[in-house]
Structures are given as C-alpha cells and as structure tokens.
Amino acid sequence: MEPGLAINVGLPVALVIIMLGLGLSLRIEDFLQVIAKPRPLIIGLCCQIVLLPLLCFVLLTVSGLPVSISVGMMLLAASPAGTTAALYTHLARGDVALSLAFAAVTSVLAMFSLPIIANLSVAHFLGEQRAVGLQAMQVLQIFAIALVPAIVGAVIRSRRAELARRLDRPVKLLASLFLALVIVFALVSHWDLLLKWGPAIGTTVLIFNVLSLAIGYVVPKMLGVAQPQAVALAMSIGIHNAALVITIALSEFMLNDSQMAIPPGLYGVMSYLTCAAFVWLLNRRPVQSSN
C-alpha cells in the first residue's frame, strides 16, 4: 500500500475502529460530565480560538516567512482539533471524553472562525480578497470518524461492562501500535517535504507546535483545571486537523495554492512526534486523580 493511501484511506478506517475501542473505556456519564462542568472546555476554547491565532501572527511577524507560507500557518492556527488527539489523551491517562467533545465543538465553531481568520490572513499577507469557507459535510465527517464510534463504544460499556473491562488493555496496546504506524507513514509520505522545506520552515512550525502544546497544558493548569482535563486540552490544542487545512489550501474552489499546504503538512508530522514525547513524559509521573 502506498504511504499516501495509507494515510488518506487507512487512517480514517483505523481511527473509527480505535475510537470504538476507546469508547469502551468511557461512560455516557463522562460525556454528560463535560456538559455539566464546561469550565475546562471553555478555557480550552479560549486558548484555541483566541490565543493560538494571536500567537501564530506574532510568530509570523518576527519569522519573515513567504506570504503564502504565512497564510498556511494562520489557516493551521485557526483549524479545529485533530481527532487523533483522543488517542494520545488515552495513552497519557487524560480525559478522553473532553478530548472528543473538544474536537467536536471546535469543528463546529471552525465553520465560522476559520473563514474569518483565513480571509483576514489572505487580505493581510497577500493583499487579496478570496472566499474561504468550511463546508458542513467536512464537519460531519469529523463527527462520523471520531465522536459517533466513541459514543457507540460507551453505550456498549453501559450494557456489557465486563467485556469493556477486558478489552481496555488490548485497546491501549492497539492504539499505541496504531500511532506508531501513523508516525511511520507520515514520515515516509512527507519525507520529500521534510527534506525540502524542513530547514527553512520547519523551525517556525516546530516552535508553533511546541507552544500550542504548552499553552494547552500550562494555561488550564494555571487556572485550576485538573490533570486529566489539562492533558486532554494539551493534546487537543497541540494536534490540529492538518488534513483539513491541506484540503482548503489545495482546493481549486478555495485557495488553490500548494505552498499554503506546506505548513500543515510539516505540522502534521511534527505534532505526532512531539505529542508522543509528551505522552512519554506524562507517563513517567505518578497518576493523579481528577477533582
């Protein structure tokens, strides 16, 4: 199988299966808890929608990157959380229900926030006016891949608790193997991109990735968010939906600019590696219970 096919086709299929398995470790009450106590979610949304675009703009101001690359970076900053964040959250003993809810909410909000930031970025960096939008079908795909299978798994747990308990350890192992394969395929399929653009653009992308991860963890912790929820927000804010940004950048009906797809392509690879390192660091710490 070609690496690109493995990412574009194999990844969604495998992700549905893994999300179903992760749902077996959740309860419906976990999702209701996110709704009943939305403070961590609101804090994360403020970081994602307000702080990240501002941070990215400041970073671009001092980096002096080409204008098309800068627009691609701003698109990345405005993009919703990636669905694979839930896998990292699970491996890091975080709040998976919050991670899934965060991906769902940011995906809906991106229908409004992403076009605004994208159009402003195009006007500022390129001096042009273009129509950039996020279609409802793209949001529905995110729900279908991540949230629905997890809810199905949670329903199964509510009815077959013993089965869910027995499957918890195999699911965690399968998730680890799955993420390892994703990283390998991402590196292989984007190797030419890394070699060509990594030295010039990779540093800025890596800095933004690390800062996104740090903001997602440190800001909630400073505001009193419990460890499992802070971990979920860190992973969700640190892993953007890079594939969505690439689609917008390359679509002939939207931006149709291949250079704008370079930052999300690099970011997608780097975020898998940095978040894997963060999971390793978190798992070296003693387990902390939520409030």
Buried (B, 14 or more C-beta within 10 A) or exposed (E): EEBEEBBEEBBBEBBBBBBBBBBBBBBBEBBEBBEEEBEBBEBBBBBBBEBBBEBBBEBBEEBEBEBBBBBBBBBBBBBBBBBBBBBBBBBBBBBBBBBBBBBBBBBBBBBEBBBEBBBBBBEBBBEEEBEBBBEEEBBEBBBEBBBBBBBBBBBBBEEEEEEBEEBBEEBBEBBBEBBEBBBEBBBBBBEEBBEEBBEEBBEBBBEBBBBBBBBBBEBBBEEEBBBBBBBBBBBBBBBBBBBBBBBBBBEEEBBEBEBBBBBBBBBBBBBBBBBBEBBEEBEEEEEEEBE
